[in-house]
Amino acid sequence: MRKILIFIFLSFTLLGFGQEKEEPKIGLVLSGGGAKGLAHIGVLKILEEQGVKIDYIGGTSMGAIIGGLYASGYSASELDSIFNGTKFDILIQDDLPRRAKTFYEKEDSEKYAITLPFDNFDVSFPTGLSKGQNIYNLMSRLTMHVGDVNDFSELPIPFFCVAANVETGEAVILDKGSLAKAISASGAIPTLLSPIKIDDQLLTDGGVANNYPVEELRRRGADIIIGVDVQDSLVKREELRSVFEIMSQISNFRTIKDMKEKKPLTDIYIKPNISPFSVMSFEEGNAIIDSGRVAALEKLPELSQLVKEGAQYQRENVTKVDTFNISALTLRGNSTYPRAYVQGKLKLDYDEPYNFDDLNIGLNNLSATGNFERINYQLIPEDDEGNYVLAMQIEESENKMLLRLGLHYDELYKSGALVNLTKKSLLFTNDVASIDLIVGDNLRYNFNYYLDKGYYWSVGVNSRYNTFEKYINLNTLRQVDENTGLEELRELEVNFKDFTNQIYAETLFQQVFSIGVGLEHKYLKFSSSTFNDLNQNSELIFDNSHYASAFGYLKFDSYDNKYFPTRGISFNGDFHLYLYSSDYNDNFAEFSIAKGAIGYAVTPFTNLTARISTETGFKIGNDGTQVLDFLLGGYGNDFINNIKPFYGYDFLSLSADSYIKALFEIDYQIFRKHHIIGGVNIANVEDRLYTTGNWLSTPDYSGFALGYGIDTFMGPLEAKYTYSPEIKESYWFFSLGFWF
């Protein structure tokens, strides 16, 4: 009966407007619903196929995003392609590409599991799990063709969207300004995405205040309204199995109550069946879009009445902009960080050909600093020759102190809990002071202070204390002579202590390349308490000396992931010239240590990555100081001094003043973030390796490994089984969490 009444109503409405020579204005209202809002695309496809001309669009949340893009000129098919080609997990998490970060920023993101604001020593929490920067960047890119439109009524289809004022809870109508910023604010899901500031109002997801703005659409002159409702329905108690499902149910009370009043204001009401999906079911996008098509097809009789016989409606294609010139930069919102700092991070050169990939690299560089809460921008056409003004509005982060936490376990350092305190702008605008305190089986600390001047020479100081205990084979210790009374022991527990202080200067190129020089003081104590266990008078000390050196290094790192790289190149070269020692063993003479490593990762087939690397190190000069020799064995990352991992052998099993090593690995990602990794490594480890020429001989040592790894927010969780054919022994290595 309802369908018959709507049919009669529409027929008389169209008849009346036909007599007045005016077509009725058709409005489209799109509700919010997260991933379920992709059903709007399916509805739009049917509207286009039927030739229904939309005169107004209003939307909230995902309805605002899809509605705003459609209003700007995109077709339903284009929107389908855009959303199918978007990786929402990366988009929502603000997962910046690794190459956008400096070496300092890489270390921070690959060491700490949790980062919390800690200003005035008061722990607080972020306003959202993500700042939404990647979402804004995508929206800005997609709306570049209407970058000069500040009144949304001047879009190809007049448009408005709804956001909610965080302070008052009131609905805010957005119909002017930046389209990208407006639809991003309307879709800022509470707790997941941080609120967005517009005209001094802090705005969040419009679904909180008005998830179906049909009354506003009617007020703006829509005669006939098509409404697409993708809101949740209330579910039975059997389906409320978690606190999140209960909270979602409670939050739906108001919107469902509101729909009882708003549904009668809708002339053609379309309700896709989205019950099998959640607000985060983006991976099921095609099925959700299809649910919109199915629901719209059920309304074909009513929709067909909206099309004048013989009329054809076709939208103009969106003009795609591939390259452009940036002729000027306008900047608002910066107070602490000068214009030169922002421009330097952007790597902005005026009147040079740009594309969005170039611009995104600069924006990512700026965002990766962590100094900005949000970076908004518009590309405003300056003329018809492809010149644009980059208009930026930035919000500097008020958080200058951070508390960071991490957990780790491995077979060398054992368990460790990391507590970090980081203070930005301690002495200068661009400086960072950071101290790590690691408590657990081995107490350690690491302090770093640096002045970040980007691509200019920066200076810094570093101080660290590192200690561990390990049972090792006596063959490793060449300093043990026949008079120590340890000849009958197979293994010896050694205590290793390292206290190092550095002052350095370095400069960066293209974020992935760094060169530096500096001075270093190092105190090393290498001893064994086993002597005391054998009722001897004192511990056995192999070295207990201070060393002074000058050093230089060269780094290149374009890996896309530190622990499970799938593409890129890594190079690390280091040279230390040791000029002084307090000389505990009375055998010091000046010597140098040179070492270098290069790696390459490539993914020739989907989910299958090959990695190959080689590294070497050697001593030049005095043979007497053995505490800085190369020690190979075990598995891990970020070892100090000259400790190197090597499959098939336990930690610190092989030692010499020179070595050369090669590693080949195959990494198969069986499903997202789960890796099966097989590897083989070979090495020659020998004193004076390059003098004897044995570095070219058949490898003396080899090892194989098979492991399973999971990439988690706490860091990699790995288990590896390794075997060496020379010693016919196998070892298991376990690693949990980021290495530090």
JOURZI-V303638 format. One record per pair of residues at least 12 apart in sequence whose C-alpha atoms are under 7 Angstrom apart, sorted by sequence separation. I is the first residue (numbers start at 1). J is the second residue. If there is no record, write none. Layout:
i | j
I | J
I | J
This chain:
i | j
161 | 173
162 | 174
378 | 390
379 | 391
406 | 418
422 | 434
435 | 447
449 | 461
504 | 516
505 | 517
527 | 539
528 | 540
557 | 569
558 | 570
578 | 590
600 | 612
630 | 642
631 | 643
632 | 644
633 | 645
634 | 646
635 | 647
665 | 677
666 | 678
707 | 719
708 | 720
720 | 732
721 | 733
160 | 173
161 | 174
377 | 390
378 | 391
405 | 418
406 | 419
421 | 434
422 | 435
434 | 447
435 | 448
448 | 461
449 | 462
504 | 517
505 | 518
527 | 540
528 | 541
557 | 570
578 | 591
599 | 612
600 | 613
629 | 642
630 | 643
631 | 644
632 | 645
633 | 646
634 | 647
665 | 678
666 | 679
707 | 720
720 | 733
57 | 71
160 | 174
161 | 175
190 | 204
274 | 288
377 | 391
378 | 392
405 | 419
420 | 434
421 | 435
434 | 448
448 | 462
504 | 518
527 | 541
556 | 570
557 | 571
577 | 591
578 | 592
599 | 613
628 | 642
632 | 646
633 | 647
665 | 679
706 | 720
707 | 721
719 | 733
720 | 734
160 | 175
189 | 204
190 | 205
234 | 249
347 | 362
377 | 392
404 | 419
405 | 420
420 | 435
421 | 436
433 | 448
434 | 449
447 | 462
448 | 463
503 | 518
504 | 519
526 | 541
527 | 542
556 | 571
577 | 592
598 | 613
599 | 614
634 | 649
664 | 679
665 | 680
684 | 699
705 | 720
706 | 721
719 | 734
159 | 175
188 | 204
189 | 205
346 | 362
376 | 392
377 | 393
404 | 420
420 | 436
433 | 449
447 | 463
474 | 490
502 | 518
503 | 519
526 | 542
527 | 543
555 | 571
556 | 572
576 | 592
577 | 593
598 | 614
633 | 649
634 | 650
664 | 680
683 | 699
684 | 700
705 | 721
706 | 722
718 | 734
719 | 735
188 | 205
274 | 291
345 | 362
346 | 363
376 | 393
403 | 420
404 | 421
419 | 436
420 | 437
432 | 449
433 | 450
446 | 463
447 | 464
473 | 490
474 | 491
502 | 519
503 | 520
526 | 543
555 | 572
576 | 593
597 | 614
598 | 615
633 | 650
634 | 651
663 | 680
664 | 681
682 | 699
683 | 700
684 | 701
705 | 722
718 | 735
185 | 203
186 | 204
187 | 205
273 | 291
375 | 393
376 | 394
403 | 421
418 | 436
419 | 437
432 | 450
446 | 464
473 | 491
474 | 492
502 | 520
525 | 543
526 | 544
554 | 572
555 | 573
575 | 593
576 | 594
597 | 615
633 | 651
663 | 681
683 | 701
704 | 722
705 | 723
717 | 735
718 | 736
185 | 204
186 | 205
272 | 291
346 | 365
375 | 394
402 | 421
403 | 422
418 | 437
419 | 438
431 | 450
432 | 451
445 | 464
446 | 465
472 | 491
473 | 492
501 | 520
502 | 521
524 | 543
525 | 544
554 | 573
575 | 594
596 | 615
597 | 616
632 | 651
633 | 652
662 | 681
663 | 682
682 | 701
683 | 702
703 | 722
704 | 723
717 | 736
185 | 205
186 | 206
232 | 252
272 | 292
345 | 365
346 | 366
374 | 394
375 | 395
402 | 422
418 | 438
431 | 451
445 | 465
471 | 491
472 | 492
501 | 521
524 | 544
525 | 545
553 | 573
554 | 574
574 | 594
575 | 595
596 | 616
632 | 652
633 | 653
662 | 682
682 | 702
703 | 723
704 | 724
716 | 736
717 | 737
345 | 366
374 | 395
401 | 422
402 | 423
417 | 438
418 | 439
430 | 451
431 | 452
444 | 465
445 | 466
471 | 492
472 | 493
500 | 521
501 | 522
524 | 545
553 | 574
574 | 595
595 | 616
596 | 617
631 | 652
632 | 653
633 | 654
661 | 682
662 | 683
681 | 702
682 | 703
703 | 724
716 | 737
161 | 183
163 | 185
328 | 350
373 | 395
401 | 423
416 | 438
417 | 439
430 | 452
444 | 466
471 | 493
500 | 522
523 | 545
524 | 546
552 | 574
553 | 575
573 | 595
574 | 596
595 | 617
631 | 653
632 | 654
661 | 683
681 | 703
702 | 724
703 | 725
715 | 737
716 | 738
152 | 175
163 | 186
272 | 295
327 | 350
372 | 395
373 | 396
400 | 423
401 | 424
416 | 439
417 | 440
430 | 453
444 | 467
470 | 493
471 | 494
499 | 522
500 | 523
523 | 546
552 | 575
573 | 596
594 | 617
595 | 618
631 | 654
632 | 655
660 | 683
661 | 684
680 | 703
681 | 704
714 | 737
715 | 738
151 | 175
152 | 176
162 | 186
271 | 295
326 | 350
327 | 351
372 | 396
373 | 397
400 | 424
416 | 440
443 | 467
469 | 493
470 | 494
499 | 523
522 | 546
523 | 547
551 | 575
552 | 576
572 | 596
573 | 597
594 | 618
631 | 655
660 | 684
680 | 704
714 | 738
37 | 62
151 | 176
161 | 186
270 | 295
326 | 351
371 | 396
372 | 397
415 | 440
416 | 441
442 | 467
469 | 494
470 | 495
498 | 523
499 | 524
522 | 547
551 | 576
572 | 597
593 | 618
594 | 619
630 | 655
659 | 684
660 | 685
679 | 704
680 | 705
701 | 726
28 | 54
37 | 63
150 | 176
151 | 177
270 | 296
325 | 351
371 | 397
415 | 441
442 | 468
469 | 495
498 | 524
521 | 547
522 | 548
550 | 576
551 | 577
571 | 597
572 | 598
593 | 619
629 | 655
630 | 656
659 | 685
679 | 705
27 | 54
150 | 177
325 | 352
414 | 441
468 | 495
469 | 496
497 | 524
498 | 525
521 | 548
549 | 576
550 | 577
571 | 598
592 | 619
593 | 620
629 | 656
630 | 657
658 | 685
659 | 686
678 | 705
679 | 706
26 | 54
27 | 55
28 | 56
29 | 57
30 | 58
31 | 59
32 | 60
34 | 62
150 | 178
325 | 353
413 | 441
468 | 496
497 | 525
520 | 548
521 | 549
549 | 577
550 | 578
570 | 598
571 | 599
592 | 620
629 | 657
630 | 658
658 | 686
678 | 706
26 | 55
27 | 56
28 | 57
29 | 58
30 | 59
31 | 60
32 | 61
33 | 62
324 | 353
325 | 354
413 | 442
467 | 496
468 | 497
496 | 525
497 | 526
520 | 549
549 | 578
570 | 599
591 | 620
592 | 621
656 | 685
657 | 686
658 | 687
677 | 706
678 | 707
25 | 55
26 | 56
27 | 57
28 | 58
29 | 59
30 | 60
32 | 62
323 | 353
324 | 354
467 | 497
496 | 526
519 | 549
520 | 550
548 | 578
549 | 579
569 | 599
570 | 600
591 | 621
655 | 685
656 | 686
657 | 687
658 | 688
659 | 689
677 | 707
32 | 63
45 | 76
323 | 354
324 | 355
466 | 497
467 | 498
495 | 526
496 | 527
519 | 550
547 | 578
548 | 579
569 | 600
590 | 621
591 | 622
656 | 687
657 | 688
658 | 689
676 | 707
677 | 708
31 | 63
44 | 76
323 | 355
466 | 498
495 | 527
518 | 550
519 | 551
548 | 580
568 | 600
569 | 601
590 | 622
676 | 708
30 | 63
322 | 355
465 | 498
466 | 499
494 | 527
495 | 528
518 | 551
547 | 580
548 | 581
568 | 601
589 | 622
675 | 708
676 | 709
465 | 499
494 | 528
517 | 551
518 | 552
547 | 581
567 | 601
568 | 602
647 | 681
675 | 709
41 | 76
171 | 206
464 | 499
465 | 500
493 | 528
517 | 552
546 | 581
547 | 582
566 | 601
567 | 602
660 | 695
674 | 709
675 | 710
94 | 130
165 | 201
166 | 202
464 | 500
493 | 529
516 | 552
517 | 553
545 | 581
546 | 582
565 | 601
566 | 602
567 | 603
588 | 624
674 | 710
30 | 67
93 | 130
94 | 131
143 | 180
165 | 202
166 | 203
463 | 500
464 | 501
493 | 530
516 | 553
545 | 582
566 | 603
587 | 624
588 | 625
673 | 710
674 | 711
41 | 79
92 | 130
94 | 132
165 | 203
166 | 204
171 | 209
463 | 501
492 | 530
515 | 553
516 | 554
545 | 583
619 | 657
673 | 711
41 | 80
94 | 133
164 | 203
165 | 204
170 | 209
171 | 210
227 | 266
462 | 501
463 | 502
515 | 554
545 | 584
618 | 657
619 | 658
92 | 132
94 | 134
140 | 180
163 | 203
164 | 204
169 | 209
226 | 266
462 | 502
514 | 554
515 | 555
544 | 584
618 | 658
139 | 180
163 | 204
164 | 205
225 | 266
226 | 267
227 | 268
228 | 269
229 | 270
230 | 271
461 | 502
462 | 503
514 | 555
543 | 584
617 | 658
618 | 659
163 | 205
164 | 206
225 | 267
226 | 268
227 | 269
228 | 270
229 | 271
230 | 272
461 | 503
513 | 555
514 | 556
543 | 585
617 | 659
91 | 134
92 | 135
163 | 206
224 | 267
225 | 268
226 | 269
227 | 270
228 | 271
460 | 503
461 | 504
513 | 556
566 | 609
616 | 659
617 | 660
91 | 135
136 | 180
162 | 206
164 | 208
211 | 255
230 | 274
460 | 504
512 | 556
513 | 557
616 | 660
136 | 181
164 | 209
459 | 504
460 | 505
512 | 557
615 | 660
616 | 661
459 | 505
512 | 558
615 | 661
458 | 505
459 | 506
614 | 661
615 | 662
136 | 184
162 | 210
214 | 262
457 | 505
458 | 506
614 | 662
457 | 506
458 | 507
613 | 662
614 | 663
457 | 507
613 | 663
214 | 265
456 | 507
612 | 663
613 | 664
455 | 507
612 | 664
455 | 508
611 | 664
612 | 665
454 | 508
455 | 509
611 | 665
648 | 702
413 | 468
610 | 665
611 | 666
648 | 703
610 | 666
647 | 703
648 | 704
609 | 666
610 | 667
647 | 704
609 | 667
647 | 705
608 | 667
609 | 668
327 | 387
329 | 389
330 | 390
331 | 391
332 | 392
333 | 393
334 | 394
608 | 668
132 | 193
325 | 386
326 | 387
327 | 388
328 | 389
329 | 390
330 | 391
331 | 392
332 | 393
333 | 394
607 | 668
608 | 669
129 | 191
130 | 192
131 | 193
132 | 194
324 | 386
325 | 387
326 | 388
327 | 389
328 | 390
329 | 391
330 | 392
331 | 393
332 | 394
333 | 395
334 | 396
607 | 669
128 | 191
129 | 192
130 | 193
131 | 194
324 | 387
325 | 388
326 | 389
479 | 542
127 | 191
128 | 192
129 | 193
130 | 194
326 | 390
128 | 193
128 | 194
127 | 194
72 | 146
648 | 722
647 | 722
648 | 723
649 | 724
648 | 724
650 | 731
648 | 730
72 | 155
73 | 156
648 | 731
71 | 155
72 | 156
543 | 627
71 | 156
72 | 157
71 | 157
71 | 158
71 | 159
68 | 159
336 | 429
64 | 161
635 | 733
57 | 157
56 | 157
57 | 158
58 | 159
59 | 160
60 | 161
638 | 739
55 | 157
56 | 158
57 | 159
58 | 160
59 | 161
60 | 162
637 | 739
638 | 740
55 | 158
56 | 159
57 | 160
58 | 161
59 | 162
68 | 183
65 | 183
64 | 183
64 | 186
61 | 186
62 | 187
60 | 186
61 | 187
61 | 205
61 | 206
60 | 206
61 | 207
60 | 207
60 | 211
60 | 212
59 | 213
58 | 213
58 | 217
56 | 222
145 | 319
32 | 207
476 | 653
476 | 654
32 | 211
476 | 655
31 | 211
472 | 652
473 | 653
31 | 212
472 | 653
30 | 212
29 | 212
29 | 213
29 | 214
40 | 228
27 | 217
37 | 230
36 | 230
88 | 282
27 | 222
26 | 222
25 | 222
26 | 223
27 | 224
28 | 225
29 | 226
30 | 227
31 | 228
33 | 230
25 | 223
26 | 224
27 | 225
28 | 226
29 | 227
30 | 228
31 | 229
32 | 230
33 | 231
24 | 223
25 | 224
26 | 225
27 | 226
28 | 227
29 | 228
30 | 229
31 | 230
32 | 231
24 | 224
31 | 231
147 | 378
147 | 379
148 | 380
39 | 272
147 | 380
148 | 381
144 | 379
36 | 274
140 | 378
36 | 277
133 | 374
36 | 278
35 | 278
36 | 279
131 | 374
35 | 279
73 | 317
74 | 318
34 | 279
35 | 280
73 | 318
33 | 279
34 | 280
35 | 281
35 | 282
38 | 285
42 | 289
46 | 293
41 | 289
42 | 290
39 | 288
40 | 289
43 | 292
38 | 288
39 | 289
42 | 292
43 | 293
46 | 296
38 | 289
39 | 290
41 | 292
42 | 293
36 | 288
39 | 291
40 | 292
39 | 292
43 | 296
50 | 304
52 | 306
52 | 307
51 | 307
53 | 313
51 | 312
100 | 361
51 | 313
100 | 364
101 | 365
105 | 369
100 | 365
101 | 368
96 | 364
100 | 368
119 | 399
119 | 400
117 | 399
119 | 401
118 | 401
117 | 401
118 | 402
117 | 402
118 | 403
116 | 402
117 | 403
115 | 402
116 | 403
115 | 403
116 | 404
115 | 404
114 | 404
115 | 405
114 | 405
112 | 404
113 | 405
114 | 406
112 | 405
113 | 406
112 | 406
7 | 302
10 | 305
411 | 733
411 | 734
410 | 734
410 | 735
409 | 735
410 | 736
409 | 736
408 | 736
409 | 737
408 | 737
407 | 737
408 | 738
408 | 739
102 | 511
101 | 511
102 | 512
100 | 511
99 | 511
99 | 512
99 | 558
99 | 560
98 | 560
97 | 560
98 | 561
113 | 713
113 | 714
113 | 715
111 | 738
110 | 738
111 | 739
111 | 740
